[in-house]
């Protein structure tokens, strides 16, 4: 069987012509995508080195288990990917220096107002709002830059003429540079990730021992929930592994997977009654983290990249081209990741230590997914239970909604409405004037543009060239929308100056894609890397580590089964639904 697939792939490669992969038949396009990914692995994984300021790894765990800070995920390099280590790069270091003279040209606020501001809500009709909440739930697991001290080391953003920004002055705190970096390294400044780089559900469990202890109950491996089955609170703020940029969508998913962790603990306790709290916790965490990774790989990704080739490719990342049935019944076939899948294979870092990259952070700036207005609907009879604006479901006010609306109705409401499209002129208006709990007011669109320039992300055309993609020579080549081309030209003047986010949002993506081909290049590299570099998805994805129950829990569950386990009343909305991130039927 394995040899058959290898021969097929060889023939398919021979049949490859100069067409784009997304224009090819699926079985011919798959080898082309493998070829693209292999080239990215060779050219676009750049090590930024170890930081002397990073904490040393703690003691090694007694048995294979994820640690609080991510250390010892690679036993040969215990500090790799742990919290407070450097972000990597996907582009050459020589192209990754922060902008100086051009940092504020054109003004990021002008880009925000003229190109990004939502004129009217443009829905992504192939997705539901659960998909938007999910991606932020994931990014909080992967990356978080340190926060600059308020009022110190700020960047003064020029305000366009007539701008009514409060106080007439916009100051944005700079991203703190890694304190261990010096110019003597001869490289661009580096920045430290505040969470673990690994796909380990740190957003639920925390990225340090103190947070992990805070979320645990200390009994039977479980996490804390209050008497209503909601996250506990302290001073009105919900307690979980990572709660920055909090809103009701995050509260919902953090609560759901905290409950899922506790159900897994109950099942493990039934099978292993002699296990102590620590063993139950460690094993349940492994299972839940792997289930989240699987859901993202084979459900969320094919929902937002709804192209038949990508559906096959992402399933192959997990199951292999041999398919789910073969892998579950016969095990992983051969040593080829394409045939047998990455999961259950061997760890491979492809020449660079595993790190989340600055470019990965850039392409996951997906704020247009967020609506400005929310309606919460009863699944029982379709009544509107509550309407709220984005500020009214964010930060401390998220808890008000969680307590007022039954969780099943919350989930249902997220399942039947659409997020926004990732395009120009669709950035949430409330995020362009958002009041933070610390008293500051931000235009997050301005900050998004500024952060890329500040952290050394090349402008759009150079970004594409360094990924071996063609760069548009004119504004009309950049977008199929003639009006957008003129607007881009009016703001930037020079096609080489277009910011990467503005360029990506102006692209016409491949058929079915929810985001651009440019972003997809980083995605196709890093999606595989998050699995391939992690021993708990490769060498240690086995019953001796996860238990037989754990392996079956991961392989046999989906987002739909998780939702129905906790909210069986959702069944009428999910009947016939093959992907929980696509719009549900209204009941």
N, C-alpha and C positions, 0 to 999 in steps of 0.2 A: 504493500500500500504506500509506504513512504517513498519507495523508489519510483512508483508511478507518478506521484505528485512532483518529485524532483525533475523527472523527465518532462512533464507537462510544463513546468516553469521554465525550463531551458528552451523549449520550443516557443513558448510565448514571448520570451525575450528576443528570440530570433525574428519573431513577427513584428516586433516593435518598429514603428516609423516615427516621423518627426511631429506627430500630432500631440497636443496636450493630453495628459493622462485622463482628464475628465471627459474628453471627447471619444475615448476608446471604449470598446466593449469591455465589460467588467473583468473577464478572465485574462484579457491582454493588459488591462490597466493595472492590475495588481502587481505584476512584475515591475512595471514602470515605477509605481509607488515605492516598491522595495529598493529599486535603484536610486530614487531620489533620497530616500531615507539613509541609505548607505553612504551616499555622497555627503549628506549633511553630517553624518557621524564622523566622517573623515575630516571635514573642513570647518565644522561649526560647533565644536566643543572646545572651549578655551578655558584653561585653568587659570584662575586669578591668584592662586597660591594660598598658603596658610597664613592666618593672622596671628601675630604674637599676642594680640589682645584677647583672643578667643579662650574660653575656659578650657582647662584640660579635662579629658573625659574622666568620669567617675569610675568606680569599680565595675568590672565586667559582671553581667548577670550570671547567676548560677546555672541557668538552662537557657535555651534559645527563647528570647523574649524581647519585645521592644522596650527600650528604656525611656524614661520621662523626657530626656533631652535629645534623643535620637542617636546618642553615642552607641558604638558597638553594633550598629546595623551592618557595617562592614568590619568584620573581626580583625582584618589585617591592617586597617586604618581606622581605629576607633573614633577619631574625631570627625571623620568624613560625614558631612551632612547634618551634624548636630546643630542645635540652636546656637546662635551668636557666632556662626562662621560665615565666611564671605559668600556673597553671590558670585556665580560664574558669569561667563559671557558666551554668546553664540556667534559673535562677530569679532574680528581681530582686535587685539588690544590697541593697535595703532590707530584704529578708527573709533575708539571708544572714550576719547577724552571729553570732559564736560565742555560745553560751549562757553566762551568768554565774551568776545566782542558781539556775537550774534545772539546771546542768551535771550534777549528781550526783543528780537527782531523777527517777524513783526510781533507786536505785543500779544502775549498769550491771551489777554483779556479780549483783544480784538478778534482773535480766532474763535474764542468762546462765543462772542456775541454774533458775529457775522456768519459763521459756518456751522457751529455746533448747536446753538440754541434751538429748542423744540418750537416749531411753528404750529404744528398740530401733531397729535399722537399718531405715529406710524406703527401699526402692530406687526409683529412677526406671527403670521397666522398659522404657521406649522408647529408652533410651540405653545405650551401653557406657561403660566407664571411660575409654576414649580421649577421649571428649567432655569429661570433667572435666579431664583433663590438658591438653587443647587450650585450654580457656578460660584457664587460668592462663598457658600459653605465650603467649597473645595479650595478656593484661593486662600482662605484664611488658614487652611492646613499647610499650604505650600510656602507662602511668603508674607512678610511684614517688615517693611523698613522701619528703622528707629525714627522716633518723632523728635523734631527739633524743639529746643526749649523756647517757649513762647516769648516773643519780644527780643530774642537774641539771634544773631547771624541770619538776618532776614534778607529777602530779595524784594525790592520795591518794583511792583509791576506797573508799567505806565498805563494810565487810564485813557481810553479814546475820548475825543472831544465830545462833551455832552453826556458822558457816563455819570449816572446817578448813584454810583457805589457809595454806601454809607461812609461819611467822614471824608470822602474825596481822596482816600489813600488806601491802597491795597498792598499789604506786606505779607509775604509768605515765608514761613520758617524754612531754612535750608535743611536738606537731608544731612544728618551728621555722618561724616566720613569715618570709616573704620579707624579707631585710634591707633591701631597697630600699623597702619599704612604710612609710608613716608615717600617723598619724592625720590629718595635714593633707590627705591625699587625699580625705577625707570618704567613704570606702568601707570595707567590712569588710576585715579582714586578708586578705592573699593569701599563697599558698604556691607554691613553685617545683617544677615537675616535674623529676625527676632524669634522666629519659630523654627522647628526642625524642617529641613529640606525634604524629608522623606514623606511618602504617602502613607502616613501612620495614624490618621484621624486625630492629630494633635489639637485640632480645633475643639474637640470634645474633651480630651484627656489632659491637655496642657503640654507645654514644652519645658517644664521644669518640675522638680520634685515637689515644691511647695504647692503649685497649682494642682498637680495630680492628687496630692493628699487632700486638698480642699474639695475636690469634686467626688472623692470616694466616700462611701458609707462606712467602710471598714468591716462589713458583714457580707459573707458569701460572695465576695468579689464585686459587689454591686456599686453603682454610682448613686449619688443622692438625688432624690425627688421629694417634693413636698406631698402633703396628704391628698392633693388633687391630681397628682401625677405630673406636675409641672416642675420646671427647674426651681431650685431654692433661690431665694433672693437675699441680698444684703444691702441695706440702705436704698431699697427700691430697685437695685440692679440685679439682673439674673446672673447666677454663678455657672460658668462653664469654662472650658479650656481656653477659649479666646473669644472675647466679646466686644472688640472694637467695631465701629461702624454698624452697630446693632440695629436691627429692625425686625418686624414681626415675621418675615420670611425666614430669617436666621433662627429666631426663637423657636419657630415651628420645627425646623429640621434638627436643631440641637436637642430639642425635647424628644423628638421621634427616635433618634438614634441613641439617646440615653436610655430610653425605654427598651429599645432593641438590645442594647448591651445587657440590661438586667434580665431580659427573657433568656438570652444565651446563657447567662450565669445559672439560671434556674435549671436549664436543660443539662448543663455540664455537671451541676451538683447531683442531679438524679443519676448520672452515669458514673460519677467519681465522688461518692459521698465522703471519702477520706481526704479530699483536697482541701487545703486551707484557703483563706481569703485571698492571699497573694497569688497562688497558682490559678485560682478561678478568674481573678481579675486579668492576669497576664494573658491567659488563653482566650478569654472573651474579647479582649482588646485586639488580639491578632485576627480573630474571626470577623469582628465588626469592621476593622480597617480594610481587610481584604474584600469584604462584601461591598463596602463603599467604592473601592477601586474598581470592582467588577461592574457595578451599576454605572459608574461614570464611563467605563470603557465600552460596554456593549449596549447601553441604553441612552444615556445623555448625549454621547457623542454622535451616534447615528440619528438622534432627533435633531440636533442643531446642524449637523452636516448630512442632510437627507439626500444623499447621493448613493445609488446602489453599490458603487465600488467601495465607498467608505463603510457602508454597512458590513460588507464582506471583510474588508481590511480590519476593522476594529474587532469584529468577532474572531478573526484569525489571530489578533494579538493575544486574546485570551484562550481561545480553543484550538487555534491552528486551522489551516485549510481543511484538514481532515474532518473538522466539525465537532460540535458539542457531543453528539451521541457517541462517536468513536472514542473521544477522549475520556468520557465518563465511564464507558463500558470496557475499553481496552487499554486505557492509560495513554500517556503521551507517546506519540509515534516518532521514532528517530531522534536525531540531534538537531534538526533544522527548525528554527523558530517559526518559519512560515508554515511548515507542514504541521508541527506539533504545538505551536503557540509558545509565547514567551513564558507564560506561567507554568511553573514546574520544571523549567529548563535550568540553565546555569547562569550565574552572575557574570556580567561583562560590562565594564565601564567605557570601553571603546577609547582608551587612551587618555582619558581625563577623569579626575576624581568627580564623583557625583555632586553636583550643585544645581539648585534652581538658578536660573540666569536672569540678568536684567532685561534681556529681550523678551523672555517669557513673561515677565511682569508687564511689559509694554503691550503685548498682544492680548493679554487678558484684561485690558481696560475696557470693560463692556457695560459701562453705566447706562447707555441708551436702552438696555433691556428693562430698566426700571420704569414703571408707570408713575405718573404724578398723583393719580387718584385710585382709590381702592373701594370695592364693594364686596361685602361679606354676605354670603347667601346661605340660607338653610337648605340642606340637602333634602329634608323631609317634604317641603312644599314649595321651595323656590322663593320664599320670602326674603326680602332684603333685610338683613339683621342690623347692618351698620354701614355707613359710608364714611370714609376718612381720606384725608390728603396724606401725602408721603410724610410730612413732618409729624402728623398725628399717629403714625405707626412706627416711628423711629425712636432710637435711644430709649429713655425710660418709659416712653408712652407705648412701646411695644407690649409691655406687660399688661397694660390696661386692656388691650385687645385680646391678649391670651386669656385673661380672666373673664372677659365679657362674652366671648364667642366660643362655643364648644369646638374642640380641636378638629373633630370630624368635619364640621362646617367650614372651618378655616382651610383645611386641606382641600375640600371640595371647591371652595372659592378660588383657590390657586390653580386647581385643575381645569377650570372651565373658562378662564379668561387668558388673554394673550399678553406676553411681554412686548416691549418695543423692539423695532428693528435696529440693527447696528449700522446706521447710515448717518450721513450729515443731516443737520437740522432735526435731530431727534433726541438731544440730550435733555434729561428731565429738568424742567424749569426750577423745581424746588432744590435740585442739587447745585444750581448756579447761584443760589442765595440761601445757604443752609446754616442754621444756627447750631453750633456744636455745644456739647455739655460744658465745656470749659469757658464758654462766653464768647469765643471767636465766631466770626461769620466768614464763610468761604464760598468762593465760586469754584466748585470742584472741577469743572471743565478747564478753567484757567490753570488750576494746579496740575491736572493731567498733562497738559501741553508742556508746562514748565518743568515737570519732573523728568520727562524724557530728555529735554535739552540739558538739564542740570546734571543728569547721571550719565551723559555721554552716549545717548542713543542717536545714531546718525539720522539725518532727515530721510524722508521717504525714498527718494530715488537711490541714494547711496545704500540704504537699508536693503533694497531689492537687489542691487548689484552684488552685494556681499553674500546674498543667498542664491546667486546665479539665476536671477530672474531679470527679464528685460525692464529697463527704466523708461518711462514715457518721456518723449522729447518735448511734448507740448501739453498744455492743460487739457486740450481736447482728447489726447490719447490717454489721459489719466482717468477719465470718466466717460460713460455713455450719456450722461446728462449734460446737455449744452449749457443750461443755466448754471449748474454747479461749476462747470469749467470756467465760466466768466466770473463767478463769485470767488473761486480759488485764485484766479489771476488778479482780481482786484485786491485781495488781501495780501498775496505773496509776491506778485510781480514776476518772480523768477521760479520756474518749475522746480529747480533744484532746492528751493527753500521750503517746500511744503513739508510740514511736520508729518511724522509717520502715522499718527492717529488720524489726522485729517485725510491723508492719502488712502489709508485702509478703508475709512468710512465712505470714501467717494468711489471705490472700486465696484464694478459689477462682478459679484462672486460667481464661481462655478454653479451650475444648476443645482438647486436644492440647498446650497450652502447658506448658513446663517451668518458667516463672516468671510473675510476676504481670503483670496489665494495667498497674499503676503503673510497674513497671520497663520495660515495653514502650514506654511513651511516650517515655522517654529513649532507649531503644534505637532506635526507628524514626527519630528525629531524627539521632542520632549515627552510625548505621550508614551512612546515605547521605552524611553530611557527611565521613566519613573518606575516602570515594572522591571526592566532588565537589570538595573543596578541594585535592586533591593532583594537581599537574600530571602526575605520572608514571602516574596512572590516567585522565587526561583528555587534555589537549593533547599530552602527550608519550608517550601509549600508542600508539606507531606503530613500524613497522619501522626507520625511520631512527635511532631511539633504542635499541630493544630487539633489532633484527635480525629478519628473517623467522623465523628459528629460534626466537627468544625469544618472539615473539607466538604462534606455534604451540605452543610449550612450555606457555605459560600457558593458552591456550584449550583445548588438547587433553588436559590432565592433570587428575587428581583425587586425592583422598587415597588412593583405592584403587590407582590406577596408581603413585603414589609408593611405597606400601608394597610392591607386587608387584615393582617395579623392584629394590628392595633386598633383599626377602625373598620370592622366588618360591615358597618352600615354604608360604606363607600361602594359596595359591590354593584349596585345598579349603574353607577357612573363608570365603572371599570370593566363591565362585561364587554368582551370583544376588543378590548384595548390591548394592543401588543406592546405598547411603550407608554409608560406613565408620564413621560414628559411631553407627549403630544396632547392636543386638546381633547378633553373628555366630553362624553355625552352629557348634556344637561338632563337632570332627572325631573 
